[in-house]
C-alpha cells in the first residue's frame, strides 16, 4: 500500500465537501418544488385559481412536477 500525498487528501476533502454541498442544494431544490406543488393544489382547491379544463390542467401540471421530482431524486 502506498502513502497518500497531502495534496491528494486535500483534493478528496474538497470533493467530499463539494458532494455534500451538491446533495444539500439538491434537497433544497426538491423542497422548493414540493412547496410550489402544495401551493398550486391549495389555490386550486380553494378556487382562488381555476385551472379546470377538459384536459385536467391542474392534474397535468402536478404530474409534470412529480415527473421532474422523480427524475432528480435518483
Legacy VTK file of the C-alpha trace (Angstrom):
# vtk DataFile Version 3.0
C-alpha trace
ASCII
DATASET POLYDATA
POINTS 74 float
0.000 0.000 0.000
1.350 3.406 -0.931
1.171 6.514 1.120
-1.312 9.185 0.044
0.159 12.619 -0.530
-1.229 15.563 1.418
-2.433 17.218 -1.797
-4.435 14.095 -2.664
-6.010 14.132 0.805
-6.924 17.797 0.343
-8.465 17.048 -3.048
-10.553 14.236 -1.593
-11.735 16.511 1.169
-12.701 19.187 -1.355
-14.561 16.609 -3.426
-16.349 15.294 -0.369
-17.291 18.830 0.627
-18.460 19.551 -2.918
-20.599 16.408 -2.934
-22.093 17.310 0.434
-22.955 20.787 -0.859
-24.391 19.318 -4.046
-26.633 16.952 -2.085
-27.794 19.791 0.189
-28.628 22.006 -2.802
-30.468 19.151 -4.498
-32.543 18.533 -1.370
-33.314 22.256 -1.091
-34.448 22.370 -4.723
-36.739 19.380 -4.245
-38.177 21.004 -1.139
-38.958 24.188 -3.079
-40.666 22.185 -5.827
-42.762 20.333 -3.246
-43.782 23.705 -1.733
-44.791 25.026 -5.164
-46.792 21.883 -5.818
-48.609 22.181 -2.474
-49.410 25.845 -3.108
-50.849 25.079 -6.557
-53.034 22.368 -5.015
-54.187 24.682 -2.215
-55.045 27.524 -4.565
-56.922 25.210 -6.868
-58.810 23.507 -4.031
-59.836 26.874 -2.570
-60.967 28.000 -6.052
-58.653 31.022 -5.932
-57.254 29.866 -9.256
-59.198 27.969 -11.834
-57.253 25.523 -13.925
-60.308 23.440 -14.698
-60.451 22.430 -18.304
-61.438 19.419 -20.345
-57.910 18.040 -20.172
-57.433 18.449 -16.402
-54.764 21.168 -16.439
-54.054 21.061 -12.676
-53.521 17.313 -12.734
-51.278 17.696 -15.763
-49.203 20.406 -14.018
-48.849 18.304 -10.888
-47.895 15.214 -12.926
-45.164 17.221 -14.672
-43.820 18.402 -11.307
-43.913 14.820 -9.963
-42.062 13.560 -13.043
-39.273 16.087 -12.572
-39.024 15.399 -8.847
-38.686 11.681 -9.555
-36.005 12.266 -12.177
-33.933 14.472 -9.871
-34.372 12.198 -6.853
-32.389 9.403 -8.480
LINES 1 75
74 0 1 2 3 4 5 6 7 8 9 10 11 12 13 14 15 16 17 18 19 20 21 22 23 24 25 26 27 28 29 30 31 32 33 34 35 36 37 38 39 40 41 42 43 44 45 46 47 48 49 50 51 52 53 54 55 56 57 58 59 60 61 62 63 64 65 66 67 68 69 70 71 72 73
